[in-house]
Structures are given as structure tokens and as C-alpha cells.
Amino acid sequence: MTRVLGYKESVETDINKRWEQGMPHHLKSMEIYCILEKMDWEYCDDHFCWKAGGDGDNGEALMYCMDIYFEQLDAGERDPIQIPEH
């Protein structure tokens, strides 16, 4: 079965609800965010200016998107994204 972006069964995909309910971030989301934040600071002179921990922070929004993806993978509700060859 081909699954499309937004495919949902048991994973909450409303980012506002996730924030209101105080849902914890997936460990993989936090790991990737921390890596991106550190590398952006070290190599890109804080180009993206990643922020996390408050309302509307770009890092929080990124982690919530990744949370949904990883939770859907864990629940078997999504197939891994196939990266096209260049």
C-alpha cells in the first residue's frame, strides 16, 4: 500500500494539539534538532537561528514535524521516505 504525506491512524498530526497537550518530542527528533542547531552555529554562523522551548519557535515546529514522521514509522503507519538518487 502506498502511503501519502499526512497518512494518519493513531498518531496525532495536529501540531497545535501536540503543543497544548505537552507531548514529549521523539528522541530521534531531539537528536537531529540538536545536531542541526550545533552545526548551524558552528559552520553557518547561525544562519537558521534555530530556537526551541517557546511558542512558535522554529526548532519546536521542526521537531513536531519530525515527531509525527518518526511516530508514524514506529506505529507502522508510514513507509520510510525513499531518497531519490542524484
C-alpha positions in Angstrom: 0.0 0.0 0.0 1.4 3.4 -0.9 1.0 5.9 1.9 0.9 9.6 1.3 2.0 12.6 3.4 -0.5 13.1 6.2 -1.5 9.4 6.4 -2.8 9.0 9.9 -4.3 6.4 12.1 -3.2 6.7 15.7 -0.6 9.4 15.7 -1.7 13.0 16.5 -0.8 15.1 13.5 -2.1 18.4 14.7 1.0 20.3 15.9 -1.1 22.8 18.0 -2.7 19.9 19.8 0.7 18.2 20.4 1.9 21.5 21.9 -1.2 22.1 24.0 -1.0 18.5 25.4 2.7 18.9 26.2 3.5 15.8 24.2 7.2 15.0 24.5 9.5 15.0 21.5 10.6 11.8 19.9 14.2 11.0 20.8 15.3 11.0 17.2 13.7 14.4 16.6 15.6 15.8 19.5 18.9 14.2 18.4 18.5 15.6 14.8 17.5 19.0 16.1 20.5 19.2 18.4 22.8 18.3 15.6 21.3 20.8 13.2 21.4 23.6 15.8 25.0 22.9 16.7 26.2 22.6 13.1 24.3 25.7 12.1 26.0 27.7 14.8 29.5 26.2 14.1 29.5 26.2 10.3 26.8 28.6 9.1 27.2 31.5 11.5 23.7 30.8 12.9 22.0 31.2 9.5 18.8 29.4 10.5 18.8 30.9 14.1 17.2 27.7 15.5 15.3 28.2 18.7 13.4 25.7 20.8 11.4 25.8 24.0 8.9 28.5 23.4 5.7 29.2 21.5 6.2 29.4 17.8 9.9 28.7 17.8 11.2 27.3 14.5 13.0 24.5 16.2 9.9 23.4 18.1 7.9 23.3 14.8 10.7 21.3 13.1 10.8 18.8 16.0 7.0 18.4 16.0 7.1 17.6 12.2 9.8 15.1 12.8 7.9 13.7 15.8 4.9 12.9 13.6 7.1 11.2 11.0 9.1 9.1 13.5 5.9 8.1 15.5 4.2 7.1 12.3 7.2 5.0 11.4 7.2 3.4 14.8 3.5 2.7 14.6 3.8 1.1 11.1 1.6 3.8 9.7 4.1 5.2 7.3 6.7 3.8 4.9 10.2 5.2 5.2 10.8 8.1 2.8 12.8 7.0 -0.2 15.6 9.4 -1.1 15.9 9.7 -4.9 19.4 9.1 -6.3 21.1 12.2 -7.7 
